[in-house]
């Protein structure tokens, strides 16, 4: 049976609850975060756009995973999700799938929901669908995938197959992968969205060289999401695309936050600076919180097959974020390596 559309009403109703909690001093758990150079987890006006979710994160037993609105609907989305390129392209063996099952369990347990995949990622879509079904988490996951082919009919066949593999009807988000034949597929997806077969539409790319075309799509179409590369090392999106997405009411998913692991190789053996320990437990959170401190970013999707790495990634969605001055200091510190 097709899954019903998830309504954003319950998420939106949390705003009043947040205002009430703030008025009664329930936000005191964040009081210790108001340090020089660090923004509080929820700015004074954030109750109108970021909700709460219970979590067992070791980052703070009293904090909640930060959420941000999808501009086109007002639905609240957890800011840290999961990418599945390479890590989820595995066989049916229990040994290969056991850690991935724990990763999916961890994502949901710690307040996340976004799991991003693609037909390009080999068996990843099927693995996500089968494991989330085994865990009883299908309805807890915000399933995002892509269409990666040319031609209307091939696109339709591929998108139908993705729904079957990921066990999601409707699909939460279908994106045109790397802008391949995007005019054709977005036309199909607009019709599917009206019919309730897909909840949100978008486009993606992993190269900064595609930013001009991404900008054109944002300006000329009515997409809900854009997925793009952005990191402390690759900051070109700040110049044009991130502001443009905000101006046009387009949610932003960030891919390649660690530059395929290159960022960790750059800082290998280097201690996290003491001033950064006010908001990050390690370099992974340092890199992710740099991204999330950009208000135009809706969600970041680091990929991993390691449950411990997943837990650490998820903690980036909790607690304080660096402010503008601290962001500049982060860049200066990183660029010295």
N, C-alpha and C positions, 0 to 999 in steps of 0.2 A: 504494500500500500504506500502511495506517495506520502512523504512527510508533509505536514501542513507548514505553511509559511510561519516563520518565527516572528511574532509581533514584537515591536520595540516598546510597547506600552509599559511592560513591567520594568524595563530599564529606565524609561523616562520618568516613571513615578518615583524612582529613587532620588530624584533631585530634591523633592520636598523633604524626604527623609534626611538627606545630607544637610540641608539648611537647618533642620531641626537639631540634628546632632551637633552642628557647629555652634548653634545658639546655646546648647546645654553644656558645651565644653568637651564634647566627645572627641574633638580633634586634638586633645592634649598630648596624645601619644606622639604627635609630630613636633611637639614643642622643642625637643632637643635637637631638631634638625635645623633650627634657625641660626645657623652659624654663618660667619662672614664668608661670602663667596658661594653660598649654597642657597638655592631656592627651596621653600617648603614643598612637600610632596604635592599638595594641592593649593595653588594660588588662591587668593581671596575670591576670585570670580569663577573658580573651577567647578564649584558645585553645580553650575548650570550645564556643564558639559562632560564631567567625568564622574562615573559611578563607583560603587564598591562591590567587593566580592570576598567572601570568607576564604581564608587561605591558611596553610600550615607552613608558609615560608619561614625558614630560619632567619631571614633578613630582619623580620620584626613580627612577633606574634600578634601585635596590635594593629599592624598596617594592613592595607588591602591593595590588591593589584590595581594599578592605575588603568583607567579606561578612557577612551576618547571617542567622540561622536563620529559616525559616518555622516558627513554633511548632508547627503541626499535624503536621509531618512531619520536621523536623530538616534538611531540604534547605537548603543555603546559597545565598543570593541576593546578587549584587553590589548595592551600595547606591546606585549611580547608574545610572539607565536613561534612557529616551527617551519623551517624549510626542509624539503625531503630529497633534494637533488643528491644523487650518489648514495647517501646513507640509507635510504629506504629501498634501493634497488637490489633486493636480496632474494634468495631462494625461499622455498617453503620450509626449510629445516628449522626445527625448534631452536637450535643453537644460534642461528642467524637472526631469528625473529624475537627471541626473548628480550634482549636489551631494547629493541624498538618498541615492544609492548610496554616496557617500563617507562620509556620516554613519553609515550602517549598518555599513560596513566599520570605521569608527573605533570605534564602540561595542564591537564584538567584539574588535578589536585591542587596545584599552585595558582589557580585562577585564570589560566590561559584558555584559548579556544581555537585560534587561527592555525590551521595546518594547510600549507601551500604545496601543491604538487603540479604535475604536468604529464601529458602523454610522452613528452620528450625524456622523462626520467625513468625509462624502462618499466620495471615492475612496481614502482613506488605507489602509484594510485591504488593498485590492487592490494598491496600490502597495508596501506593506510586503511582502506575499507574493511579488509578482513580482520585486522587487529582491533580496530575500533569497535567492530561488531562483536568480536569475542569478548571484549572488555565491557560491553554494554554502554559505550561512550559515543555512539554514533550521533545522538541528538545533542551531545555536549560540545561537539566539534563544529567550528565554523569552517566548512570545507571550501577551499579555494583551489581551482585548477585552471587549466588553460586549453585553448585550441591552437594546434600547431600543424597546420596543413594549408593547402590552397584549394579553393573552389567551394561553392555552397554545399553541395551534397557530401563531399568528403568531410567538411567541417561539421555538418549535422551528425554524420555517422560517428565521428570522433567524440563529439560532445555527449552523444547518447552513451557511448561506450564508457566515457569517464564517469557519468552518473552511476552506471552499473558497477564499475570497479570500486568507486569510493562509497557506494551504498548511500548516495544522497540524491533524493528527488523531492523538492527541487534542489539544484546545486546552489550553495550559498553565493559563490562568486565564480564566474567564468571570465577569464581574461584572454585577450589575443596575445599569444606568446611571441615576443620579439617583433611585434607589429606585422607578422606574416599575413598578408591578404586581409588587413584589418578592416577595410571598407566593407568587404563581403561578410565577414563574420560579425561585425557589429550590427549590421542590418538584421541578420538572423537573430542575434541576441536581443535586440530591441523588441522584436516580436515575441521572443520567448519570455522576456521579462513581463510583458503585458499579459501573457498567458499564464504566468506563475510558474514557469518551468525553470527559471533562474531568478535569484533574488537581486543580484547585483552584477554589473558588467564592468569591464576594465581593459586596459592594455598594459603591456610590460616591455621592458628591455633591460639588458644587463650592461650595456655599453653607454658611456657618456656621449659617444659619437651620434647616438640616436636621439639626443635631447631635442634637437630642432623639430624632428617629426613628432616626438611625444608632445611637445608644446603645441604643435598644430592640431593634433587630435584633441587635446584638452580644450583648446579654444573653439573648435568647430563641431564637437560632438557633445552628447549628454551622458558621458560615461560616469560611473560612480567611483571608480578606483583607477589609480595609476601606480604601477610598481616600477621602481627604479633603483640604481645603485647609489649609495651614499654612505660615507664613512668619514672618520677623522682624517684619513689620507685623501679621499676622493670627495671633495666638497663642492664640486661644480654645481650640483643641484640647488645649492643655496642662492646662486646668482639669479636664477630665472624660474626654474621649474617648481620649486617648493612654493614661492609666492604666487605663481600662476595657478597652481592647484588650489591654494587657499582662496584666491579670488573667484575661482570658478566652482567652488563647492565640491572639489574632488578629494576623496580620501587618498592617503599616500601609504603604500607598503614599501618598506626598504629591504632590498635584497643585498647580498654580499657585504654585510656589516663588518666582517673580519677580513675582507679582501681575499677570500679563499684560504684563510689561515696565515696570510703574509704578515698581518699586523703582529701576530704573536711571535713570529720569527724575528721581527724587527726589535721587539722589546725583550727577547729571550735573555734571561739572567738579570734583567733590570728590576729592582724593587719598585713597587707602586709608591709614588711620592706620598709623603705623610699627609699633605693637604688634601689629596684625593681620597684618603681613607675615611673622610667625613661622609662620603656618599657612595663609595665603591669598595667591595671586598677584594677585588682582583682586577686584572687587566681586562677580562671579558666584560665586567660591568662598567669599567672605565670607558671602553669603546661603545658599548650599547647606550649608556647614559648620555654620552656626547650626542648620539643620534636622537634620543628621546627628548633631550632638552630643547630640541628644535620643535616649536609648537605646531608646525605644519605636518609633522610626521604622525600618522595614525597608529602604525604598527611596524615592528621590525621582526624579521623572520630568520634568525640564525639557525643554521642546520647542524644537527648532531645526532649520533647514534649512541651516545654515552649518557646514561641517566644522571650521573654526577654533573657532567657539563650542562645538561639540560636544567638541573636544579639551580645551578649558578647563573645560567642565562636568565632564567625566570625571575631571579631576585632583582634583576635590573628594572623590573616593573614596579618595584616597591621603594618607598622611602624618598629622600630628597633628590632633586636633580640639580646639576650645576647651573648657575646663573650665567648671564652674558659675559661678565668679566672672567669667570672661572673657565668658560668655554675657550676663551682666548688663551688663557694660561695652559689649558690642556693641549691646544694646538702647538704652542711654543715648546712645551715640554716634549711632546711626541716628535716634533721636527728636529730635535737635537740629536736623535739617535741615527 
